[in-house]
Amino acid sequence: MFDIVLTASALEDLRYLRKAEQNLILDITERQLVQEPLIETRNRKPTRPNDLSSWELRIGNYRVFYDVDLEHKEVAGFGDWLERPQ
């Protein structure tokens, strides 16, 4: 099992969302990433090489970008909580 660690900026960004959205994002993030964060699914995929993160989790119109530290069994989340245009 992996521990989920959100960056300070991700936590700060999360505060700007409604409580229901915060709970949804945190619940799905934990459910999806605690067991198998490196398994590609319909809503979870590796990103192209970039400076932000190596993986992306899609939750509706929101994105959670994250890196996985296999040595420490941690998933570091860098949130993009801003809703993307539809």
C-alpha positions in Angstrom: 0.0 0.0 0.0 1.1 3.5 -0.8 0.7 6.7 1.3 -0.8 9.7 -0.3 1.1 13.0 0.3 -0.4 16.2 -1.1 1.9 19.2 -1.6 1.3 22.4 0.3 0.3 24.1 -2.9 -2.2 21.3 -3.8 -3.8 21.7 -0.3 -4.0 25.4 -0.7 -5.6 25.1 -4.2 -8.1 22.5 -2.8 -9.4 25.1 -0.3 -11.0 27.1 -3.2 -13.3 24.3 -4.1 -16.7 23.5 -2.5 -16.6 21.0 0.3 -18.4 18.3 -1.8 -15.8 18.7 -4.5 -13.0 18.5 -2.0 -14.4 15.3 -0.6 -14.9 13.8 -4.0 -11.4 14.5 -5.1 -9.8 13.3 -1.9 -11.9 10.1 -1.7 -11.3 9.1 -5.3 -7.6 10.0 -5.1 -7.2 7.7 -2.1 -9.3 4.9 -3.6 -7.5 5.0 -6.9 -3.9 5.5 -5.8 -3.4 3.7 -2.5 -3.2 0.2 -4.1 -1.9 0.4 -7.6 -0.8 4.0 -8.6 1.3 2.7 -11.5 -1.4 0.7 -13.3 -2.9 2.6 -16.3 -6.7 2.8 -16.4 -9.3 4.8 -18.2 -8.9 7.7 -15.8 -5.3 7.2 -14.8 -2.4 7.4 -17.2 1.2 8.4 -17.5 1.9 11.9 -18.8 4.2 13.0 -21.5 7.6 14.1 -20.1 7.2 17.3 -18.1 8.4 19.1 -15.0 5.2 18.7 -13.0 4.6 15.0 -12.7 4.8 11.6 -14.3 1.1 10.5 -13.9 -2.4 12.0 -14.2 -5.6 10.9 -12.5 -8.8 12.3 -14.1 -11.7 13.0 -11.7 -14.5 14.5 -13.8 -13.3 17.9 -14.9 -10.5 17.9 -12.4 -7.0 16.5 -12.7 -4.6 15.2 -10.0 -1.0 15.1 -11.2 1.2 12.8 -9.2 4.6 11.1 -8.9 5.2 7.7 -7.3 8.2 7.0 -5.0 8.6 3.3 -5.0 11.4 3.3 -2.4 9.2 5.1 0.3 5.9 3.7 -1.0 4.5 7.3 -1.4 2.4 9.0 -4.0 3.0 12.7 -4.1 0.0 14.6 -5.4 0.3 17.9 -7.2 -3.3 19.0 -7.8 -4.8 20.8 -10.7 -8.1 21.4 -9.0 -9.2 24.1 -11.4 -12.1 23.0 -13.5 -11.1 22.6 -17.2 -13.4 24.3 -19.8 -16.0 21.9 -21.2 
